[in-house]
Amino acid sequence: MSRFTSTERLTRLLAIIPWVVEQEQVTLDEVAERFGYPRERLVNDLQDVVPFVGVYPFTPDALVEVELDDDTVSIRYADWFSQPLRLPADKGLALLAAGQSMLEISGEDEDGPLLRALTKVGTAIGVDAHGAIDVRIGAASEQILATLRTAVAENREVELDYYVFSRDERVTRTIEPHRLHADLGQWYVDSFCQLARAPRVFRVDRIRSATLRDGTFTAPDTAGAPTVFNAAADVARVVLEIDASARWVADTYPYDRLEDLDDGAFRLTLAVTGDPWLERLLLRLGPAARVVGGDARFGGTFTADAAARVLARYPR
């Protein structure tokens, strides 16, 4: 294999390090052949990646030590690794919760290595790893999640019936899913949208149906990287002044600019890809937010008109 994704490199390096430590010294050719690692990439990673593996404060005694000769390599664990691991109950529970979340993401079976590791952690801190923590991510359909997992694993195209929250409409999209992940309690799928001809992120609980297609694709090398939302320059913006009580807006939505004001209030510049989304946000915030700039159509009676349409749905 001549090209690696970041996930594949990490998986192989995590297997290479303990094996080389156990062998004490081994040839580079043997490592490359055993782990399917191109020699040139292996040498670069042994020089530029592995020596920086360690723990705070990242002094020499807390870093993995790598010795490379012309044809051989040896690896020694940092002194920190020889110290007994003490896992407080609070950190153990946090580790169990993170592990249970990963089980939800990966869909691993009951005999998988992650679940076995969590069982050992639970035993170490005296709790039942299976019953102490129940992690549930979002309200996504298990059937849709299973379809997306298959599509990501097999590089298969998927046709979606999708609800676009910002425009309050349903659309049909064919996507090339690259990564399925969870963030802030919701499932998302990073993908290339064939309709938009650009990368897009879809929230899984807004997918009404997902159908595997016969078409396949080649996943990009950056498939494992976090996806960041960057709105185009021609997308409309709105500038809001928001009270301190609604600071969650800055933690929830991507923004272009944040400026702190007096008494904890702040001014936020947001990209608006759909008017219905902004209407819902302003109605939710109520008097805690005010439009102070941006595209002219968001000023004046924009919020009041949205509120009037909502009220009109309810008979007196």
BATOR-846450 format. One record per residue: x, y, z of N, C-alpha, C in turn; residue in three letters. Coordinates in Angstrom, 2 decimals. Layout:
! residues N
nX/nY/nZ/caX/caY/caZ/cX/cY/cZ/rest
X/Y/Z/X/Y/Z/X/Y/Z/ALA
...
***
This chain:
! residues 316
nX/nY/nZ/caX/caY/caZ/cX/cY/cZ/rest
0.86/-1.20/0.00/0.00/0.00/0.00/0.88/1.23/0.00/MET
0.73/2.11/-1.00/1.61/3.27/-1.13/1.04/4.50/-0.45/SER
-0.28/4.56/-0.24/-0.89/5.72/0.37/-1.66/5.29/1.60/ARG
-1.48/6.03/2.69/-2.16/5.74/3.94/-3.07/6.90/4.29/PHE
-4.22/6.59/4.87/-4.99/7.61/5.56/-4.37/7.78/6.95/THR
-4.71/8.86/7.61/-4.17/9.10/8.96/-4.60/7.99/9.91/SER
-5.81/7.46/9.73/-6.29/6.37/10.60/-5.46/5.11/10.40/THR
-5.15/4.79/9.15/-4.35/3.60/8.87/-2.93/3.74/9.42/GLU
-2.36/4.91/9.31/-1.02/5.13/9.86/-1.03/4.95/11.37/ARG
-2.01/5.55/12.04/-2.09/5.45/13.49/-2.26/3.99/13.92/LEU
-3.13/3.26/13.25/-3.37/1.86/13.61/-2.09/1.03/13.50/THR
-1.35/1.23/12.44/-0.12/0.46/12.25/0.96/0.87/13.25/ARG
1.10/2.17/13.51/2.11/2.62/14.46/1.83/2.09/15.87/LEU
0.55/2.05/16.25/0.20/1.53/17.57/0.52/0.04/17.69/LEU
0.52/-0.66/16.57/0.91/-2.07/16.58/2.42/-2.23/16.50/ALA
3.08/-1.35/15.77/4.53/-1.46/15.58/5.29/-1.19/16.88/ILE
4.90/-0.17/17.63/5.67/0.25/18.80/5.85/-0.88/19.81/ILE
4.77/-1.52/20.32/5.00/-2.59/21.31/5.75/-3.79/20.73/PRO
5.55/-4.08/19.44/6.24/-5.22/18.84/7.74/-4.98/18.78/TRP
8.15/-3.79/18.37/9.57/-3.47/18.31/10.18/-3.44/19.71/VAL
9.43/-2.89/20.68/9.92/-2.88/22.07/10.22/-4.30/22.53/VAL
9.31/-5.22/22.22/9.49/-6.61/22.65/10.68/-7.27/21.95/GLU
10.92/-6.92/20.69/12.03/-7.52/19.94/13.38/-6.93/20.33/GLN
13.37/-5.78/20.98/14.56/-5.04/21.39/15.27/-4.37/20.21/GLU
15.55/-5.09/19.16/16.14/-4.50/17.96/15.71/-5.32/16.76/GLN
15.33/-4.64/15.68/14.81/-5.34/14.52/15.15/-4.52/13.28/VAL
15.24/-5.17/12.14/15.57/-4.45/10.92/14.35/-3.69/10.40/THR
14.62/-2.59/9.72/13.54/-1.80/9.15/12.79/-2.57/8.08/LEU
13.52/-3.38/7.32/12.86/-4.17/6.28/11.86/-5.15/6.89/ASP
12.21/-5.74/8.04/11.31/-6.69/8.68/10.05/-6.00/9.18/GLU
10.21/-4.81/9.76/9.05/-4.06/10.24/8.16/-3.68/9.06/VAL
8.77/-3.19/7.99/8.01/-2.76/6.82/7.22/-3.92/6.22/ALA
7.86/-5.08/6.13/7.18/-6.24/5.54/6.09/-6.78/6.46/GLU
6.38/-6.86/7.75/5.42/-7.45/8.70/4.15/-6.62/8.82/ARG
4.28/-5.30/8.77/3.12/-4.42/9.02/2.63/-3.73/7.75/PHE
3.17/-4.12/6.59/2.72/-3.52/5.35/2.93/-2.03/5.30/GLY
4.09/-1.58/5.80/4.39/-0.16/5.94/5.50/0.20/4.96/TYR
5.27/1.06/3.97/6.34/1.44/3.04/7.56/1.94/3.81/PRO
8.75/1.47/3.43/9.95/1.75/4.22/10.21/3.25/4.37/ARG
10.08/4.00/3.30/10.36/5.43/3.40/9.41/6.13/4.36/GLU
8.13/5.79/4.29/7.15/6.36/5.22/7.44/5.89/6.65/ARG
7.84/4.64/6.80/8.16/4.10/8.12/9.30/4.88/8.76/LEU
10.37/5.11/8.01/11.52/5.84/8.55/11.10/7.25/8.95/VAL
10.31/7.91/8.11/9.86/9.27/8.42/9.04/9.30/9.70/ASN
8.12/8.33/9.85/7.26/8.32/11.04/8.04/7.95/12.29/ASP
9.02/7.07/12.16/9.85/6.72/13.32/10.72/7.90/13.76/LEU
11.06/8.77/12.83/11.87/9.94/13.16/11.04/11.14/13.60/GLN
9.88/11.32/12.97/9.13/12.56/13.15/7.85/12.43/13.97/ASP
7.39/11.20/14.23/6.13/11.02/14.95/6.33/10.31/16.29/VAL
6.87/9.10/16.24/6.97/8.28/17.45/7.77/8.95/18.57/VAL
8.89/9.65/18.29/9.65/10.26/19.39/8.89/11.33/20.15/PRO
7.76/11.78/19.63/6.99/12.81/20.31/5.77/12.24/21.04/PHE
5.71/10.90/21.14/4.65/10.26/21.89/5.04/10.24/23.36/VAL
4.18/10.79/24.21/4.49/10.83/25.63/3.41/11.55/26.40/GLY
3.76/11.99/27.60/2.81/12.66/28.48/3.41/13.96/28.98/VAL
2.56/14.82/29.46/3.01/16.09/30.05/3.98/15.82/31.19/TYR
5.06/16.59/31.32/5.41/17.85/30.64/6.28/17.63/29.40/PRO
6.28/16.43/28.84/6.98/16.11/27.60/8.50/16.33/27.70/PHE
9.03/16.03/28.89/10.47/16.01/29.07/11.00/14.67/28.56/THR
12.32/14.51/28.37/12.84/13.27/27.78/12.41/12.00/28.51/PRO
12.25/12.07/29.84/11.85/10.88/30.59/10.37/10.54/30.39/ASP
9.61/11.44/29.72/8.18/11.21/29.51/7.86/10.93/28.05/ALA
8.90/10.74/27.21/8.70/10.50/25.79/9.26/9.14/25.38/LEU
8.65/8.54/24.36/9.16/7.29/23.79/10.50/7.57/23.11/VAL
11.47/6.66/23.31/12.81/6.85/22.74/12.99/5.92/21.55/GLU
13.42/6.47/20.42/13.62/5.70/19.20/15.09/5.84/18.77/VAL
15.72/4.70/18.48/17.08/4.71/17.96/17.07/4.07/16.58/GLU
17.53/4.83/15.60/17.57/4.36/14.22/19.02/4.29/13.75/LEU
19.43/3.12/13.26/20.69/2.99/12.56/20.37/2.93/11.06/ASP
21.33/2.54/10.26/21.10/2.49/8.83/19.99/1.52/8.47/ASP
19.98/0.36/9.14/19.03/-0.69/8.76/18.22/-1.24/9.92/ASP
18.43/-0.76/11.13/17.74/-1.32/12.29/17.08/-0.21/13.10/THR
16.14/-0.63/13.95/15.45/0.29/14.84/15.23/-0.38/16.18/VAL
15.32/0.39/17.25/14.95/-0.08/18.59/14.13/1.03/19.25/SER
13.18/0.60/20.06/12.29/1.55/20.73/12.25/1.20/22.22/ILE
12.33/2.22/23.05/12.20/2.03/24.50/11.10/2.95/25.03/ARG
10.27/2.39/25.91/9.23/3.19/26.52/9.84/4.24/27.43/TYR
9.11/5.34/27.61/9.54/6.35/28.56/9.49/5.81/29.98/ALA
10.27/6.42/30.89/10.27/5.99/32.29/8.87/6.04/32.88/ASP
8.06/6.97/32.37/6.70/7.13/32.91/5.90/5.85/32.78/TRP
6.15/5.07/31.71/5.39/3.85/31.48/5.68/2.77/32.51/PHE
6.81/2.88/33.21/7.16/1.87/34.22/6.49/2.13/35.56/SER
5.86/3.29/35.71/5.18/3.61/36.96/3.81/2.95/36.99/GLN
3.38/2.45/38.16/2.05/1.84/38.26/0.97/2.85/37.89/PRO
0.01/2.41/37.11/-1.08/3.29/36.69/-2.14/3.35/37.79/LEU
-2.38/4.56/38.28/-3.42/4.76/39.30/-4.57/5.50/38.64/ARG
-5.72/4.86/38.63/-6.88/5.41/37.94/-7.96/5.77/38.96/LEU
-8.11/7.07/39.30/-9.17/7.47/40.22/-10.54/7.11/39.66/PRO
-11.50/6.96/40.56/-12.84/6.53/40.14/-13.46/7.51/39.14/ALA
-13.26/8.84/39.36/-13.90/9.80/38.46/-13.30/9.71/37.05/ASP
-11.97/9.53/36.97/-11.36/9.39/35.65/-11.72/8.05/35.02/LYS
-11.86/7.02/35.86/-12.27/5.72/35.33/-13.66/5.77/34.73/GLY
-14.59/6.46/35.41/-15.94/6.59/34.89/-15.96/7.41/33.61/LEU
-15.12/8.47/33.56/-15.03/9.27/32.33/-14.51/8.42/31.18/ALA
-13.53/7.55/31.49/-12.98/6.67/30.46/-14.03/5.67/30.00/LEU
-14.82/5.13/30.93/-15.89/4.21/30.56/-16.93/4.90/29.67/LEU
-17.29/6.14/30.03/-18.28/6.86/29.24/-17.77/7.11/27.82/ALA
-16.48/7.50/27.71/-15.90/7.73/26.39/-15.86/6.44/25.59/ALA
-15.51/5.35/26.27/-15.45/4.06/25.59/-16.82/3.58/25.13/GLY
-17.83/3.79/25.97/-19.18/3.41/25.58/-19.65/4.23/24.38/GLN
-19.25/5.50/24.33/-19.58/6.32/23.17/-18.94/5.78/21.91/SER
-17.68/5.32/22.03/-17.00/4.75/20.88/-17.68/3.45/20.44/MET
-18.21/2.69/21.39/-18.96/1.49/21.02/-20.17/1.86/20.17/LEU
-20.84/2.96/20.56/-21.99/3.42/19.77/-21.55/3.81/18.37/GLU
-20.38/4.46/18.27/-19.91/4.95/16.98/-19.48/3.80/16.09/ILE
-18.71/2.86/16.65/-18.14/1.79/15.84/-19.11/0.65/15.58/SER
-20.11/0.49/16.46/-21.03/-0.64/16.30/-20.35/-1.97/16.56/GLY
-19.34/-1.98/17.40/-18.56/-3.19/17.66/-19.41/-4.26/18.33/GLU
-19.14/-5.53/18.02/-19.92/-6.62/18.61/-19.48/-6.86/20.05/ASP
-20.17/-7.79/20.71/-19.96/-8.00/22.15/-18.64/-8.68/22.47/GLU
-17.97/-9.23/21.48/-16.69/-9.89/21.73/-15.51/-9.04/21.25/ASP
-15.75/-7.78/20.93/-14.70/-6.94/20.38/-13.68/-6.51/21.43/GLY
-12.50/-6.06/20.99/-11.44/-5.67/21.92/-11.78/-4.45/22.77/PRO
-12.55/-3.51/22.23/-12.89/-2.33/23.02/-13.75/-2.69/24.21/LEU
-14.76/-3.54/23.99/-15.63/-3.92/25.09/-14.86/-4.73/26.14/LEU
-13.94/-5.57/25.70/-13.12/-6.32/26.66/-12.26/-5.38/27.50/ARG
-11.72/-4.34/26.85/-10.91/-3.37/27.58/-11.76/-2.60/28.59/ALA
-12.97/-2.22/28.19/-13.85/-1.50/29.12/-14.23/-2.37/30.31/LEU
-14.40/-3.66/30.08/-14.69/-4.57/31.17/-13.56/-4.58/32.18/THR
-12.31/-4.56/31.69/-11.16/-4.54/32.59/-11.09/-3.24/33.36/LYS
-11.39/-2.13/32.71/-11.39/-0.84/33.40/-12.46/-0.83/34.48/VAL
-13.65/-1.33/34.15/-14.72/-1.39/35.13/-14.34/-2.23/36.33/GLY
-13.69/-3.36/36.10/-13.24/-4.22/37.20/-12.23/-3.49/38.07/THR
-11.34/-2.71/37.45/-10.30/-2.01/38.20/-10.88/-0.96/39.15/ALA
-11.99/-0.32/38.76/-12.56/0.73/39.61/-13.79/0.24/40.36/ILE
-14.13/-1.05/40.18/-15.19/-1.66/40.98/-16.60/-1.37/40.51/GLY
-16.80/-1.20/39.20/-18.15/-0.99/38.68/-18.39/-1.96/37.54/VAL
-19.67/-2.15/37.22/-20.05/-3.01/36.10/-20.00/-2.18/34.82/ASP
-19.04/-2.48/33.95/-18.88/-1.69/32.73/-20.10/-1.78/31.83/ALA
-20.89/-2.87/31.97/-22.05/-3.05/31.10/-23.27/-2.30/31.62/HIS
-23.37/-2.17/32.95/-24.59/-1.59/33.50/-24.42/-0.26/34.19/GLY
-23.16/0.14/34.47/-22.95/1.37/35.23/-23.25/2.61/34.39/ALA
-22.98/2.54/33.10/-23.13/3.71/32.24/-23.91/3.31/30.99/ILE
-24.89/4.12/30.65/-25.65/3.89/29.43/-25.52/5.14/28.56/ASP
-24.81/5.03/27.47/-24.58/6.17/26.59/-25.47/6.03/25.36/VAL
-26.28/7.04/25.13/-27.13/7.06/23.95/-26.87/8.37/23.20/ARG
-26.54/8.27/21.92/-26.19/9.44/21.13/-27.32/9.75/20.16/ILE
-27.96/10.91/20.37/-28.96/11.39/19.43/-30.16/10.47/19.30/GLY
-30.98/10.76/18.30/-32.20/9.99/18.06/-32.16/9.37/16.67/ALA
-30.98/9.09/16.18/-30.84/8.55/14.83/-31.34/7.12/14.76/ALA
-31.89/6.76/13.61/-32.38/5.41/13.38/-31.22/4.42/13.32/SER
-31.36/3.29/14.04/-30.32/2.27/14.02/-30.15/1.69/12.62/GLU
-31.25/1.58/11.88/-31.17/1.05/10.52/-30.38/1.99/9.62/GLN
-30.61/3.30/9.75/-29.88/4.27/8.94/-28.41/4.29/9.34/ILE
-28.13/4.22/10.64/-26.75/4.16/11.10/-26.03/2.94/10.53/LEU
-26.71/1.80/10.53/-26.11/0.58/9.99/-25.81/0.73/8.50/ALA
-26.74/1.35/7.77/-26.52/1.59/6.34/-25.32/2.49/6.11/THR
-25.20/3.55/6.90/-24.09/4.48/6.74/-22.76/3.83/7.12/LEU
-22.76/3.01/8.17/-21.53/2.31/8.55/-21.06/1.41/7.42/ARG
-22.00/0.70/6.81/-21.65/-0.18/5.68/-21.10/0.64/4.53/THR
-21.74/1.77/4.23/-21.31/2.61/3.12/-19.91/3.16/3.35/ALA
-19.62/3.59/4.59/-18.29/4.12/4.89/-17.24/3.01/4.76/VAL
-17.56/1.82/5.29/-16.60/0.72/5.27/-16.32/0.23/3.85/ALA
-17.35/0.25/2.99/-17.21/-0.32/1.64/-17.08/0.75/0.55/GLU
-17.00/2.03/0.96/-16.90/3.14/-0.02/-18.04/3.07/-1.04/ASN
-19.27/2.95/-0.52/-20.46/2.86/-1.37/-21.22/4.18/-1.34/ARG
-21.80/4.54/-2.47/-22.67/5.71/-2.53/-23.98/5.43/-1.80/GLU
-24.58/6.49/-1.28/-25.85/6.37/-0.56/-26.80/7.46/-1.04/VAL
-28.05/7.08/-1.28/-29.09/8.06/-1.62/-29.87/8.40/-0.35/GLU
-29.97/9.69/-0.06/-30.62/10.16/1.15/-31.93/10.88/0.84/LEU
-32.92/10.66/1.69/-34.09/11.52/1.77/-33.84/12.37/3.01/ASP
-33.52/13.66/2.82/-32.97/14.47/3.90/-33.81/15.72/4.16/TYR
-34.00/16.04/5.44/-34.71/17.25/5.83/-33.70/18.36/6.07/TYR
-33.78/19.44/5.28/-32.88/20.58/5.42/-33.48/21.55/6.43/VAL
-32.92/21.58/7.62/-33.48/22.37/8.71/-33.47/23.86/8.38/PHE
-32.37/24.33/7.76/-32.25/25.77/7.52/-33.26/26.29/6.52/SER
-33.75/25.41/5.60/-34.71/25.85/4.60/-36.09/25.22/4.80/ARG
-36.23/24.37/5.81/-37.50/23.73/6.12/-38.06/22.99/4.90/ASP
-37.22/22.13/4.30/-37.67/21.37/3.14/-36.97/20.02/3.08/GLU
-37.54/19.09/2.33/-36.95/17.78/2.14/-36.34/17.71/0.74/ARG
-35.15/17.08/0.68/-34.44/16.95/-0.60/-33.92/15.53/-0.73/VAL
-33.62/15.14/-1.96/-32.98/13.86/-2.24/-31.55/14.13/-2.67/THR
-30.60/13.52/-1.98/-29.19/13.72/-2.28/-28.50/12.36/-2.42/ARG
-27.56/12.28/-3.33/-26.67/11.11/-3.40/-25.30/11.56/-2.88/THR
-24.80/10.86/-1.87/-23.55/11.27/-1.22/-22.52/10.15/-1.26/ILE
-21.27/10.54/-1.07/-20.16/9.61/-0.88/-19.71/9.77/0.57/GLU
-20.18/8.92/1.48/-19.89/9.12/2.91/-18.46/8.74/3.25/PRO
-17.75/9.65/3.91/-16.35/9.42/4.27/-16.16/9.05/5.74/HIS
-17.01/9.63/6.61/-16.79/9.41/8.05/-18.11/9.58/8.79/ARG
-18.37/8.68/9.73/-19.53/8.77/10.61/-19.01/9.08/12.00/LEU
-19.52/10.15/12.62/-18.99/10.53/13.93/-20.09/11.18/14.76/HIS
-19.82/11.29/16.06/-20.75/11.91/16.99/-20.13/13.17/17.56/ALA
-20.95/14.20/17.78/-20.48/15.45/18.35/-21.63/16.11/19.08/ASP
-21.38/16.49/20.33/-22.39/17.18/21.15/-23.72/16.42/21.18/LEU
-23.62/15.08/21.25/-24.81/14.27/21.42/-25.57/13.95/20.16/GLY
-25.03/14.27/18.99/-25.72/13.99/17.72/-24.78/13.25/16.77/GLN
-25.39/12.46/15.87/-24.64/11.77/14.84/-24.53/12.64/13.59/TRP
-23.36/12.60/12.95/-23.14/13.31/11.69/-22.39/12.40/10.72/TYR
-22.60/12.63/9.42/-21.84/11.91/8.41/-21.16/12.94/7.51/VAL
-19.82/12.87/7.47/-19.04/13.73/6.56/-19.02/13.07/5.20/ASP
-19.26/13.85/4.15/-19.42/13.23/2.85/-19.13/14.22/1.73/SER
-19.10/13.69/0.52/-19.09/14.51/-0.69/-20.47/14.40/-1.32/PHE
-21.14/15.55/-1.49/-22.50/15.57/-2.05/-22.40/15.72/-3.57/CYS
-22.98/14.78/-4.30/-22.90/14.83/-5.75/-23.77/15.94/-6.33/GLN
-24.82/16.33/-5.64/-25.66/17.43/-6.14/-24.95/18.77/-6.00/LEU
-24.35/19.01/-4.83/-23.66/20.27/-4.59/-22.26/20.27/-5.18/ALA
-21.73/19.07/-5.51/-20.36/18.91/-6.01/-19.37/19.52/-5.03/ARG
-19.58/19.25/-3.75/-18.72/19.81/-2.71/-18.89/18.99/-1.43/ALA
-17.94/19.08/-0.50/-18.08/18.38/0.78/-19.27/18.93/1.56/PRO
-20.00/18.04/2.21/-21.13/18.43/3.03/-21.20/17.54/4.27/ARG
-21.74/18.08/5.36/-21.97/17.33/6.59/-23.48/17.20/6.80/VAL
-23.97/15.98/7.02/-25.40/15.74/7.21/-25.65/15.21/8.62/PHE
-26.66/15.78/9.28/-27.03/15.29/10.61/-27.93/14.08/10.44/ARG
-27.55/12.99/11.08/-28.18/11.70/10.77/-29.63/11.65/11.21/VAL
-30.00/12.32/12.31/-31.40/12.23/12.74/-32.34/12.99/11.81/ASP
-31.79/13.74/10.84/-32.63/14.42/9.84/-32.70/13.64/8.54/ARG
-32.10/12.46/8.50/-32.19/11.59/7.33/-33.44/10.73/7.47/ILE
-34.37/10.86/6.56/-35.62/10.09/6.63/-35.40/8.66/6.13/ARG
-34.53/8.49/5.13/-34.21/7.15/4.62/-32.84/7.21/3.97/SER
-32.14/6.08/3.97/-30.81/5.97/3.37/-30.75/4.65/2.60/ALA
-30.43/4.72/1.32/-30.42/3.54/0.46/-29.03/3.36/-0.16/THR
-28.42/2.20/0.06/-27.13/1.91/-0.55/-27.27/1.81/-2.06/LEU
-26.31/2.37/-2.78/-26.30/2.27/-4.23/-25.09/1.46/-4.68/ARG
-25.11/1.03/-5.94/-24.03/0.20/-6.45/-22.75/0.99/-6.70/ASP
-22.86/2.29/-6.90/-21.69/3.10/-7.20/-20.72/3.15/-6.04/GLY
-19.43/3.16/-6.36/-18.39/3.25/-5.34/-17.54/4.49/-5.58/THR
-16.67/4.80/-4.63/-15.81/5.98/-4.73/-14.51/5.71/-3.99/PHE
-13.54/6.56/-4.21/-12.26/6.48/-3.51/-12.26/7.52/-2.40/THR
-12.12/7.06/-1.17/-12.15/7.98/-0.03/-10.90/8.84/-0.02/ALA
-11.01/10.13/0.29/-9.83/11.00/0.34/-8.95/10.66/1.53/PRO
-7.67/11.06/1.46/-6.74/10.80/2.56/-7.15/11.53/3.83/ASP
-7.94/12.59/3.71/-8.34/13.38/4.87/-9.66/12.91/5.46/THR
-10.08/11.65/5.12/-11.40/11.20/5.57/-11.52/11.15/7.07/ALA
-10.42/10.95/7.80/-10.49/10.85/9.26/-10.37/12.17/9.97/GLY
-10.18/13.26/9.23/-9.97/14.56/9.85/-11.29/15.22/10.21/ALA
-11.31/16.02/11.29/-12.53/16.72/11.65/-12.97/17.65/10.54/PRO
-14.27/17.78/10.35/-14.81/18.66/9.32/-15.16/20.01/9.95/THR
-14.71/21.07/9.33/-14.98/22.41/9.84/-15.89/23.14/8.85/VAL
-16.92/23.82/9.37/-17.85/24.55/8.51/-17.24/25.91/8.17/PHE
-17.08/26.19/6.87/-16.61/27.48/6.40/-17.58/27.98/5.33/ASN
-18.37/28.98/5.68/-19.35/29.50/4.73/-18.65/30.32/3.67/ALA
-19.17/30.26/2.45/-18.60/31.02/1.34/-18.76/32.52/1.59/ALA
-17.92/33.30/0.94/-17.93/34.75/1.15/-19.24/35.39/0.71/ALA
-19.93/34.78/-0.28/-21.16/35.39/-0.78/-22.40/34.99/0.01/ASP
-22.24/34.19/1.07/-23.37/33.84/1.93/-23.69/35.03/2.83/VAL
-25.00/35.31/3.00/-25.42/36.46/3.81/-24.97/36.30/5.26/ALA
-24.67/37.43/5.89/-24.28/37.45/7.30/-25.27/38.29/8.11/ARG
-25.34/37.97/9.40/-26.12/38.77/10.33/-25.25/39.04/11.55/VAL
-25.38/40.23/12.11/-24.65/40.60/13.32/-25.66/40.73/14.45/VAL
-25.44/39.95/15.50/-26.36/39.94/16.64/-25.65/40.43/17.89/LEU
-26.36/41.20/18.71/-25.91/41.47/20.08/-26.73/40.57/21.00/GLU
-26.02/39.76/21.78/-26.68/38.71/22.55/-26.31/38.86/24.03/ILE
-27.31/38.70/24.90/-27.08/38.81/26.34/-26.25/37.64/26.86/ASP
-25.63/37.84/28.01/-24.78/36.81/28.61/-25.54/35.52/28.87/ALA
-26.83/35.61/29.12/-27.63/34.42/29.43/-27.72/33.46/28.26/SER
-27.40/33.92/27.04/-27.50/33.07/25.85/-26.12/32.81/25.25/ALA
-25.11/32.68/26.11/-23.75/32.42/25.64/-23.66/31.11/24.86/ARG
-24.63/30.23/25.08/-24.61/28.93/24.40/-24.62/29.08/22.87/TRP
-25.11/30.22/22.36/-25.16/30.40/20.90/-23.74/30.34/20.32/VAL
-22.79/31.00/20.99/-21.41/31.01/20.51/-20.76/29.64/20.62/ALA
-21.24/28.82/21.55/-20.68/27.47/21.71/-21.33/26.46/20.78/ASP
-22.45/26.84/20.16/-23.23/25.90/19.35/-23.04/26.09/17.86/THR
-22.95/27.34/17.42/-22.93/27.62/15.98/-21.58/28.19/15.55/TYR
-21.11/27.82/14.34/-19.88/28.43/13.82/-20.12/29.90/13.51/PRO
-19.14/30.73/13.79/-19.31/32.16/13.58/-18.05/32.74/12.92/TYR
-18.21/33.92/12.31/-17.08/34.61/11.69/-16.32/35.45/12.71/ASP
-17.04/36.06/13.63/-16.40/36.98/14.57/-17.19/37.04/15.87/ARG
-16.48/37.11/16.99/-17.11/37.29/18.30/-16.42/38.44/19.00/LEU
-17.20/39.38/19.51/-16.66/40.55/20.23/-17.36/40.65/21.58/GLU
-16.61/40.60/22.66/-17.18/40.70/24.00/-17.57/42.13/24.31/ASP
-18.74/42.28/24.96/-19.25/43.59/25.36/-19.33/43.65/26.88/LEU
-19.94/44.68/27.40/-20.05/44.84/28.85/-21.04/43.83/29.44/ASP
-20.84/43.51/30.72/-21.76/42.67/31.49/-21.94/41.28/30.89/ASP
-20.93/40.78/30.18/-20.99/39.42/29.65/-21.70/39.29/28.33/GLY
-22.32/40.37/27.83/-22.96/40.33/26.52/-21.88/40.24/25.44/ALA
-22.28/39.91/24.23/-21.30/39.79/23.15/-21.97/40.07/21.81/PHE
-21.14/40.41/20.83/-21.61/40.65/19.47/-21.09/39.54/18.58/ARG
-21.99/38.91/17.82/-21.65/37.71/17.06/-22.02/37.91/15.60/LEU
-21.08/37.58/14.69/-21.35/37.62/13.25/-21.51/36.20/12.75/THR
-22.70/35.88/12.20/-23.03/34.53/11.78/-23.32/34.48/10.29/LEU
-22.93/33.39/9.65/-23.34/33.14/8.27/-24.75/32.55/8.28/ALA
-25.59/33.01/7.38/-26.99/32.57/7.32/-27.22/31.87/5.99/VAL
-27.25/30.54/6.01/-27.45/29.78/4.78/-28.93/29.56/4.46/THR
-29.82/29.94/5.40/-31.25/29.83/5.17/-32.02/30.70/6.14/GLY
-32.92/31.52/5.63/-33.67/32.43/6.50/-34.46/31.72/7.58/ASP
-35.13/30.57/7.29/-35.90/29.91/8.35/-35.06/29.56/9.57/PRO
-33.78/29.19/9.34/-32.90/28.88/10.48/-32.73/30.10/11.38/TRP
-32.45/31.26/10.78/-32.26/32.48/11.58/-33.56/32.88/12.27/LEU
-34.69/32.72/11.60/-35.98/33.05/12.23/-36.18/32.21/13.49/GLU
-35.93/30.90/13.39/-36.11/30.03/14.56/-35.16/30.42/15.69/ARG
-33.91/30.76/15.33/-32.94/31.16/16.36/-33.39/32.43/17.07/LEU
-33.83/33.44/16.31/-34.23/34.70/16.92/-35.48/34.55/17.77/LEU
-36.43/33.73/17.30/-37.63/33.51/18.10/-37.29/32.76/19.39/LEU
-36.34/31.85/19.32/-35.92/31.11/20.52/-35.23/32.04/21.52/ARG
-34.42/32.97/21.01/-33.68/33.88/21.88/-34.57/34.98/22.46/LEU
-35.59/35.38/21.71/-36.49/36.42/22.20/-35.75/37.72/22.48/GLY
-36.03/38.35/23.64/-35.40/39.64/23.96/-33.91/39.54/24.28/PRO
-33.37/38.32/24.35/-31.95/38.16/24.67/-31.04/38.45/23.48/ALA
-31.60/38.66/22.28/-30.79/38.92/21.09/-31.41/40.04/20.26/ALA
-30.53/40.82/19.62/-30.98/41.93/18.78/-30.13/41.95/17.51/ARG
-30.78/42.15/16.36/-30.07/42.29/15.09/-29.52/43.71/15.01/VAL
-28.19/43.83/14.87/-27.55/45.16/14.84/-26.76/45.41/13.56/VAL
-26.74/44.43/12.64/-26.00/44.63/11.41/-26.08/43.43/10.51/GLY
-25.36/43.50/9.41/-25.37/42.42/8.45/-26.28/42.72/7.27/GLY
-26.77/41.69/6.61/-27.64/41.85/5.44/-28.89/42.63/5.84/ASP
-29.27/43.60/5.02/-30.37/44.51/5.36/-31.69/43.78/5.56/ALA
-31.87/42.62/4.89/-33.18/41.97/5.00/-33.42/41.38/6.39/ARG
-32.38/41.25/7.20/-32.57/40.69/8.54/-32.94/41.75/9.58/PHE
-32.93/43.01/9.18/-33.30/44.08/10.10/-34.79/44.37/10.03/GLY
-35.15/45.52/10.52/-36.55/45.95/10.47/-37.49/44.98/11.17/GLY
-38.48/44.47/10.41/-39.52/43.62/11.01/-39.28/42.13/10.75/THR
-38.02/41.76/10.46/-37.72/40.36/10.13/-38.20/39.40/11.22/PHE
-37.83/39.69/12.47/-38.22/38.80/13.57/-39.71/38.89/13.85/THR
-40.26/40.10/13.83/-41.69/40.27/14.10/-42.54/39.56/13.05/ALA
-42.12/39.61/11.80/-42.87/38.93/10.73/-42.86/37.42/10.95/ASP
-41.71/36.88/11.39/-41.63/35.45/11.66/-42.56/35.07/12.81/ALA
-42.57/35.90/13.87/-43.44/35.62/15.00/-44.91/35.68/14.59/ALA
-45.26/36.62/13.72/-46.65/36.75/13.27/-47.09/35.52/12.48/ALA
-46.20/34.97/11.66/-46.55/33.75/10.90/-46.77/32.57/11.83/ARG
-45.98/32.49/12.89/-46.18/31.40/13.85/-47.51/31.56/14.57/VAL
-47.81/32.77/15.03/-49.07/33.03/15.74/-50.27/32.77/14.85/LEU
-50.14/33.03/13.56/-51.25/32.86/12.64/-51.66/31.39/12.50/ALA
-50.77/30.50/12.87/-51.09/29.07/12.79/-52.06/28.65/13.91/ARG
-52.20/29.46/14.95/-53.03/29.10/16.08/-54.29/29.93/16.10/TYR
-55.46/29.31/16.06/-56.70/30.07/16.13/-56.86/30.72/17.50/PRO
-57.54/31.86/17.51/-57.74/32.55/18.79/-58.71/31.75/19.64/ARG
***
